[in-house]
């Protein structure tokens, strides 16, 4: 049975193999990277890293590298870095915002488009809003209102309609969202987006660790319980290994 492309929100604490999980998705990957350089190692270690010489990236001021398979010479991943080495003069989010509209026309060129991570993307937007867009706000809550509108425009409007596999990587929130008669935890997102983001992503997984000692293993929660947001339209096995192929064990059954 033909597999459809999937849109996945994966969240979890630091060190839960979220980026390694994303790496298992169909290549070539386009990685929109807000995380620090060394956090992208799971992609970079898979082949030869070559700087991208392209007029588009030069004009946009975006640093990009290709990870090339040393045998086939195919591009496995392209990593675009959105960094603010000087937080007083932020440019990363502006470059990202200018870049995103072109993704819809090139989505078919990529096996998977990955945002890594939502946490650092939010931080980049807040810096840009405070230092560039709206320096004069007296109430700091206005910056967070701006951030929510921006994330809705990008993650719940543009990203959800991209016609390829999509993964948004996030950290776990320390807040809880009211759901039915209980409170659930989910992705670290501004305001009520903790509960709204899963509505746009058919695959919402919590990356976590099960067991201890020699029994310790990384796993994905793919079904919601009374504590955590999770869901799967493809019926991915609850508690499965964080690997793209493992997601499909129940497909068609």
C-alpha positions as CSV (number, residue, x, y, z in Angstrom):
1,X,0.0,0.0,0.0
2,X,1.3,3.4,-0.9
3,X,2.4,5.5,2.0
4,X,1.2,9.1,2.1
5,X,3.5,11.9,3.2
6,X,3.0,12.7,6.9
7,X,3.2,15.9,8.9
8,X,4.7,15.3,12.3
9,X,5.0,17.3,15.5
10,X,7.5,15.5,17.8
11,X,8.3,16.9,21.2
12,X,10.3,15.8,24.2
13,X,13.0,16.7,26.6
14,X,16.5,17.4,25.5
15,X,18.4,14.2,24.5
16,X,15.3,12.2,23.5
17,X,16.7,11.5,20.0
18,X,14.2,13.8,18.3
19,X,16.7,15.0,15.6
20,X,17.9,11.4,15.1
21,X,14.3,10.4,14.6
22,X,13.9,13.1,11.9
23,X,17.0,11.9,10.2
24,X,15.3,8.5,9.5
25,X,12.7,10.1,7.3
26,X,12.9,9.9,3.5
27,X,15.7,12.0,2.0
28,X,16.7,14.4,0.7
29,X,16.0,16.4,3.8
30,X,15.7,20.2,4.0
31,X,16.6,21.2,7.5
32,X,15.6,24.7,8.6
33,X,18.0,24.9,11.6
34,X,17.6,27.4,14.4
35,X,19.4,25.1,16.9
36,X,23.2,25.6,17.5
37,X,25.6,24.0,15.0
38,X,26.5,20.9,17.1
39,X,22.8,19.9,17.6
40,X,22.7,19.2,13.8
41,X,25.4,16.5,14.1
42,X,23.0,13.6,13.4
43,X,22.5,15.0,9.9
44,X,26.1,16.1,9.3
45,X,27.7,12.8,10.3
46,X,26.1,10.9,7.5
47,X,28.3,12.0,4.7
48,X,30.6,14.7,3.3
49,X,29.7,18.2,4.3
50,X,29.9,20.7,1.4
51,X,29.1,24.4,1.4
52,X,26.2,25.3,-0.9
53,X,27.3,27.7,-3.7
54,X,24.1,29.2,-4.8
55,X,23.1,32.7,-5.7
56,X,19.8,32.4,-3.8
57,X,21.6,31.7,-0.5
58,X,24.1,34.5,-1.2
59,X,21.4,37.0,-1.8
60,X,19.4,36.0,1.2
61,X,22.5,35.8,3.5
62,X,21.7,32.3,4.5
63,X,24.5,29.8,5.4
64,X,23.7,26.4,3.9
65,X,25.6,23.1,3.6
66,X,24.8,19.9,1.8
67,X,25.5,16.5,3.3
68,X,26.5,14.2,0.4
69,X,26.6,10.5,0.3
70,X,30.3,9.6,-0.4
71,X,29.4,6.6,-2.5
72,X,26.4,7.7,-4.6
73,X,27.2,11.4,-4.4
74,X,23.5,12.1,-3.8
75,X,22.5,14.9,-1.4
76,X,21.2,13.3,1.8
77,X,20.4,16.5,3.6
78,X,20.6,20.3,3.1
79,X,21.0,22.2,6.3
80,X,20.1,25.9,6.3
81,X,21.3,27.8,9.4
82,X,19.3,30.6,10.9
83,X,21.6,31.9,13.6
84,X,21.9,35.1,15.6
85,X,25.5,35.3,16.8
86,X,24.8,38.9,17.8
87,X,21.5,39.0,19.7
88,X,21.5,42.8,19.6
89,X,21.3,42.7,15.8
90,X,19.1,39.7,15.0
91,X,18.5,38.7,11.4
92,X,17.8,35.0,11.6
93,X,14.0,35.1,11.8
94,X,13.7,37.7,9.0
95,X,15.7,35.4,6.7
96,X,13.5,32.4,7.7
97,X,10.3,34.4,7.2
98,X,11.5,35.5,3.7
99,X,12.5,31.9,2.9
100,X,9.3,30.0,3.9
101,X,7.0,31.3,1.1
102,X,9.1,29.5,-1.5
103,X,8.8,26.1,0.2
104,X,5.4,25.3,-1.3
105,X,6.8,25.5,-4.9
106,X,9.9,23.4,-4.1
107,X,8.3,20.9,-1.6
108,X,8.3,18.1,-4.2
109,X,12.1,18.4,-4.4
110,X,12.5,17.3,-0.8
111,X,11.7,14.0,0.8
112,X,11.2,15.7,4.1
113,X,11.2,19.3,5.4
114,X,12.3,19.6,9.0
115,X,12.1,22.6,11.4
116,X,14.7,22.1,14.2
117,X,13.7,23.4,16.6
118,X,10.5,25.3,17.5
119,X,12.1,26.3,20.8
120,X,14.9,28.2,19.2
121,X,12.7,29.6,16.4
122,X,10.5,31.2,19.0
123,X,13.5,32.7,20.7
124,X,14.7,34.1,17.4
125,X,11.3,35.7,16.6
126,X,11.1,37.3,20.1
127,X,14.6,38.8,19.6
128,X,13.7,40.1,16.2
129,X,10.4,41.6,17.4
130,X,12.0,43.3,20.4
131,X,15.1,44.6,18.6
132,X,13.7,45.4,15.2
133,X,10.0,45.2,14.5
134,X,8.5,46.7,17.6
135,X,11.1,48.4,19.8
136,X,8.6,50.6,21.5
137,X,6.3,48.1,23.2
138,X,5.6,49.1,26.8
139,X,3.9,45.8,27.7
140,X,6.2,42.7,27.1
141,X,3.1,40.6,26.7
142,X,2.6,42.1,23.3
143,X,5.7,40.4,22.0
144,X,4.2,37.0,22.9
145,X,1.0,38.0,21.2
146,X,3.0,38.8,18.1
147,X,4.8,35.5,18.4
148,X,1.6,33.5,18.5
149,X,0.2,35.2,15.4
150,X,3.5,34.5,13.6
151,X,3.5,30.8,14.5
152,X,-0.1,30.4,13.4
153,X,0.8,32.0,10.1
154,X,3.8,29.7,9.5
155,X,3.1,26.4,11.3
156,X,-0.7,26.2,11.1
157,X,-1.0,27.9,7.6
158,X,2.1,27.4,5.4
159,X,3.7,24.2,6.9
160,X,0.5,22.2,7.2
161,X,-0.1,22.5,3.4
162,X,3.4,21.5,2.2
163,X,3.0,18.5,-0.1
164,X,5.9,16.4,1.3
165,X,6.8,15.0,4.7
166,X,7.2,17.6,7.4
167,X,8.6,17.4,10.9
168,X,8.5,20.1,13.5
169,X,10.8,19.4,16.4
170,X,9.9,20.9,19.8
171,X,10.8,20.6,23.4
172,X,8.4,19.6,26.1
173,X,6.4,22.3,27.9
174,X,6.3,22.7,31.7
175,X,2.8,24.1,31.3
176,X,-0.4,22.1,31.1
177,X,-3.4,22.6,28.8
178,X,-7.0,22.0,29.8
179,X,-8.4,19.1,27.7
180,X,-11.8,17.6,28.5
181,X,-11.8,17.0,32.3
182,X,-8.1,16.9,32.6
183,X,-4.8,18.7,32.0
184,X,-2.3,17.6,29.3
185,X,1.3,18.5,28.6
186,X,2.7,18.9,25.1
187,X,5.1,20.9,22.9
188,X,6.7,24.0,24.3
189,X,4.8,26.6,22.3
190,X,3.6,30.1,23.2
191,X,0.2,30.6,24.8
192,X,-2.6,28.3,23.7
193,X,-0.6,26.8,20.9
194,X,0.4,24.0,23.2
195,X,-3.1,22.6,22.5
196,X,-3.6,24.1,19.0
197,X,-0.5,22.8,17.2
198,X,-1.5,19.1,17.5
199,X,-4.7,20.0,15.6
200,X,-2.6,20.8,12.5
201,X,-0.3,17.7,12.6
202,X,-1.8,14.3,12.0
203,X,1.2,12.7,13.7
204,X,1.9,14.1,17.1
205,X,4.5,12.1,19.1
206,X,6.1,12.5,22.5
207,X,9.8,11.3,22.5
208,X,10.8,9.8,25.8
209,X,12.7,7.0,27.5
210,X,11.3,3.7,28.7
211,X,12.9,1.4,31.2
212,X,16.2,1.8,33.0
213,X,19.7,0.4,32.9
214,X,20.1,-2.3,30.3
215,X,16.4,-2.1,29.6
216,X,16.5,1.6,28.8
217,X,15.3,2.5,25.3
218,X,14.1,5.5,23.4
219,X,10.4,5.4,22.3
220,X,7.6,7.4,20.8
221,X,4.2,7.9,22.5
222,X,1.8,8.0,19.6
223,X,-1.5,7.8,21.4
224,X,-2.8,10.3,24.0
225,X,-3.3,9.4,27.6
226,X,-4.3,11.5,30.7
227,X,-1.0,13.3,30.8
228,X,0.3,13.9,27.3
229,X,-0.8,15.0,23.8
230,X,-0.2,12.4,21.1
231,X,-2.1,11.1,18.0
232,X,-1.5,9.1,14.9
233,X,-3.6,9.0,11.7
234,X,-1.5,6.1,10.3
235,X,-1.9,4.1,13.5
236,X,1.8,4.2,14.4
237,X,2.5,1.7,17.2
238,X,2.4,3.3,20.6
239,X,5.8,3.0,22.3
240,X,7.6,2.2,19.0
241,X,11.2,2.9,18.3
242,X,11.9,6.5,17.0
243,X,12.4,5.4,13.4
244,X,10.4,6.2,10.2
245,X,10.0,2.6,9.2
246,X,8.7,1.5,12.6
247,X,5.8,4.0,12.2
248,X,4.3,2.0,9.5
249,X,4.0,-1.4,11.1
250,X,0.2,-1.1,11.5
251,X,-0.4,0.6,8.1
252,X,-3.1,-1.1,6.1
253,X,-4.1,-3.4,8.9
